[in-house]
Amino acid sequence: MSTHRSVRDGLPRLLCTSCYSDACLAEEAGHCVDFRQAFEHATDDELTGWLGSAL
């Protein structure tokens, strides 16, 4: 497990190796890491896009 600190919201998340990699790639592409981040810090369009990709 590794601590990932998001550049978007600054929150630390304890993630396994594959999730850490996914989170880094998501942020590099300008996407949200998780629902909380999308709900609290994203625009409406980003939130809608995150919800669409999570389904």
C-alpha positions in Angstrom: 0.0 0.0 0.0 1.2 3.5 -0.8 -0.1 6.9 0.0 -1.3 8.9 -3.0 -1.7 12.6 -2.4 -4.0 14.1 -5.1 -2.8 17.3 -6.8 -6.5 18.2 -7.4 -7.8 18.1 -3.8 -4.7 17.4 -1.7 -6.3 14.5 0.1 -4.2 11.4 0.9 -5.5 8.1 -0.2 -4.0 4.7 0.8 -4.0 2.7 -2.4 -2.7 -0.6 -3.6 -0.1 -0.6 -6.4 -2.5 -1.0 -9.3 -4.9 1.6 -7.9 -2.0 4.0 -7.2 -1.0 3.7 -10.9 -4.6 4.2 -12.1 -4.9 7.3 -9.8 -1.7 8.8 -11.2 -2.7 8.1 -14.8 -6.2 9.6 -14.2 -4.8 12.8 -12.8 -2.2 13.1 -15.6 -5.1 12.9 -18.0 -7.0 15.6 -16.0 -9.6 13.2 -14.6 -10.9 12.7 -11.1 -9.6 9.8 -9.0 -12.7 8.9 -7.1 -16.4 9.8 -6.5 -15.6 12.1 -3.6 -13.2 14.1 -5.6 -15.5 14.3 -8.6 -18.5 15.3 -6.4 -16.6 17.9 -4.3 -14.0 19.4 -6.6 -15.0 18.8 -10.3 -17.2 20.8 -12.6 -20.6 19.4 -13.5 -19.3 18.1 -16.8 -16.4 16.3 -15.1 -18.8 14.7 -12.5 -21.1 13.6 -15.3 -18.2 12.1 -17.2 -16.8 10.3 -14.1 -20.3 8.9 -13.4 -20.6 7.7 -17.0 -17.2 6.0 -17.0 -17.9 4.3 -13.6 -21.1 2.6 -14.8 
